[in-house]
Amino acid sequence: MREAFSLKRLAIAVVIAGAIYGLAVGIGSALYATDNMPTGATHNDCADYRREIADEQGIDRTDVPQEEIKQRTETCLEGHVLTENEAFRSEYLFWSIWPGVICAVVFLIWPVWTRILLNQEAHDDGEGGGKHHTPERA
């Protein structure tokens, strides 16, 4: 476990997260500076219309006509418009953090995950495995 969370590995993870975040903010900044910032809503801004329609009509969710969901969603999307500042702040400054964090976490846990898989494979092959089993390095 020490190997996965060494200071060097942690520093690399921070650099990975920073690079991904920087790339996203850079793209957002370029879009903002060139007045090409998308300001429309996404499906995340709208309610769960399948559930809403099912509750209103007293039917099962699987029986809700797709056309009704589409109509409500289109109406919702037309009604949500962000300013360029709001879009830049929310989409590029805030939500851009998550891809970098996720990649950094995967980078940090990868050695542990690999060791677990190799131990499982060794155990399945009848070698015994165990928590102190480490594969031979080339």
N, C-alpha and C positions, 0 to 999 in steps of 0.2 A: 504494500500500500504506500510505503514511503516513496517508491519510485514514481508513482503517479502524481504525487503532490510535492515534488521537489521545487525549490525556488526557481530553478531554470525552467522547468516545465510550466510553472505558474506564470513566469514572465512571458514565455512563448504564447501561452493561452491569452494573456492580456493583449499581446501584440496582435494576435489573430482577431480577437474581438474588436480591438481598436481599428484595425485595417478594414474589416467588414463594415463597421459603423461609419468610418471615414468615407468609404466608397459610397455608401447610401446617402450620407449627408452631402457629399460632393455632387452626386447626381441630382439630389433635390435642390441644391444651391444653383446648379446650372439651369435647371428647369425654371426656378424662380427668377433668376437673373434675365432669362430670355423670354419671360412672360408666357411660358408653356406649361405652367403648373396646372395639373388636372384638379379641378375643384368639385367634381361631381361626387355623389355618394356611392357607397358600395353596398352590397347585400347585407353587410354587417350592421348597417345603419337602419335597417328595416326589421319589422317584427316577424315572428314566426307565423306567417299567414296560413300555413297548412293547419296548424293547431287552432288558430283564431277562427277560421272558416268552419272547421269541424265542430268547434264548440257552439258557434252561432247556429248552425244548421242541425246540430244533434246527430251528426254522422261520424263514422270512423275516419280517422286521419287518412287512411289509404284510399278512401272513396272521394276525397276532395278533388274536384276537377282541376287539372293543371292550368287551364285557361283562367280560372278565377285567381289562382295564386299569381300567375303572370300579370294579370291586370292590376292587382293590388300592389305588387312589387314595383311595376313601372310607375304607378302613381306616387308611391313612396320615394322612388329614386329621383323623380322629377322635382319633388318638393324639398330635397336636401341639396343645397349648394353651399359650399364653404367659400370663404374668402381665400385669396392666395396665402395670406399669413396663417390662417387656421390650417389650411392643407399642409403647408410647409412644416408648421409646428407639430401637428398631430402625426402626419404620415412619415416625415423624414427625420425629424428630431427625436420624436418619442418612439414610434414603432420600429425604427431602424435599430434600436438597441437589441431587440430580441434575437435576430439571426446571429449576431456576433456572440451573444451570451450562449446561445445553444451550441454553436460551433466550438467555443472555448470549453464548455462543459464536456462535450463529446471528446475533444482532444485530451482533457484531463483524465477522463475515466477509461480511455481506450486501453492502456496497458493492463488495468485491472480486469476489464472485460475480456481481453485476449487471454490473460492467465486463466480466468475462469473457464473459458471455452477449451483451452488446451488441457486443463485438468480434467474436464468432463470427457474430452476425447480420449485421453489416456485411460481414464477409468472405464470407459466403454470398450476400449481395446483390451482390457484385462491387465493393464500395467499397474493398476492400483491407484495411480494419481495421488491425491492428497493435497493438503494445503501447502506443503513445502516443495511440491514437484515443480521444477522449472525446466522448460525445454532447453535442449542443448543449443548453443548459439554457434553460428558459422564463423 
